[in-house]
Amino acid sequence: MRFIFDRNTWQEIYGSISKNKTRTIITVIGVLWGIFIYIVLSGAAKGLDNGFEKQFENVAMNSMFAWAQNTSMPYKGFKTGRQLQLKLKDVTVLENRIAEIQYIAPRNVKGIFGSGPAQIIRGTKSGNYAVYGDYPVLTKIATKKIYDGGRFINDEDIDQARKVCVIGERTQKEIFEKGEDPIGGFIRIDNVFFQVVGVHKFTPGGGFESDSDIYIPFSTFRKLYNTGEDVSWLTIAAYDDADVIQVEKDVKTLLKSIHNVNPKDERAFGSFNLGEIFNRIVGFAEGLTFLSLVVGIATILAGVIGIGNILLISVKERTKELGVRRALGATPREVRALIIMESVLLTMIAGVIGIILGAGVLSLINRFTQDSDFPYANPTVPIPYVLGALAIMVVLGTLIGLIPAQRAVSIKPIDALREE
């Protein structure tokens, strides 16, 4: 142990490295490049993962949307092209028959999907906006950020069909005076007065909404627009451990059965599976991380082997020197440790520089993507992963150093002194 901390030992290692600077630098770059690739690719994959998590942070990961379309096959006397319509009773059937469904929210809307927007009036200001009829359960699937002092629709609003609404932040700016508190104020929605109970901040990823949308109780929407039991579409969230793809199939199969649709008709009901898309993104990010690990380790291994070759050449060039050390009493253990320490030092230097350069590149990527619309955020590599990669490099450096170290130990003092 004293030998390791001996100043002369490190001076000798430095002298050995200095004799072949160009060759050493080129070989070290091989190891450096390996850890650099690993850090950058792993960080990039994590940034992609973080970006999509941030994009969908306000909506349940295992969620999907389903809506009715036209049939494309005849069935039980019904002709092709029949227009289907989701009903409120479908919600109860789906909840009771599909155990994997955690939440289901029937939704109605005026202002998208071909229907004209509602006219909103307050005083002398007016505008056209989309109006949604919703249940409170929607917020369990897609979070609605409500500004302080306000609230979203609650169960009492539904039960009593209250004329209350939650407006968007842009709607507030356009129909309320600057600085005016909209909470408690009244607006007219298609000539019917509604009291504002909340202002929502726009959060992407929750469906088709924008920052100007207005939410009213589903029961009030039915009375206002005479929609009866009709439902525009269903927003569904499955349990976290459920197979959301299978849930989607089960939902569409059950809806076909309820509405007398041919089981083979794939066009009768439309769907959009957010959970499936998110799982694909996560899988891609994990694949990229694994690829970075494989490429990084392969490159590091190639670089470490290069270091081993340099040390073999160094041992051959230092045959006389090593022979003198042995003749003066140096033990095989000390000679072996000298060569291994040199191998580990070169590997460590390359690893640390590679980590620093990789972190610098990730920092630049983060800076250029912060204000971008592309779903990308905080590309980083967890510290345990970095330390693990560094540990692997040290182990490889030690193992590869054993080859030239054994070559050095095998040199007999008398043969070494005969060199030249």
Buried (B, 14 or more C-beta within 10 A) or exposed (E): EEBEEEEEBBEBBEEBBEEBEEBBEEBBBBBBBBBBBBBBBBBBBBBBBBBBBBBBEBBBBBBBBBBBEEBBBEBEEBEEEBEBEBBBEBBEBBBEEBEBBBBBBBBBBBBBEEBEBBBBBBEEEBBEBBBBBBBBBBBEBBBBEBEEEBBBBBEEBBEEBBBBBBBBBBBBBBBBEEEEEBBEBEBBBBEEEBEBBBBBEBBBBBBBBBBBBBBBBBBBBBBBBEBEEBBBBBBBBBBEEBBBBEBBEBBBBBBBEBBEBBEEBEEBBEBBBBBBBBBEBBEBBEEBBEBBBEBBBEBBBBBBBBBBBBBBEBBBEBBBBBBBBBEEEBEBEBBBBBBBBBBBBBBBBBBBBBBBBBBEBBEEBBEEBEEEEEBBBBBBBEEEBBEEBBEBBBEBBBEBBBBBBBBBBEBEBEEBBEEE
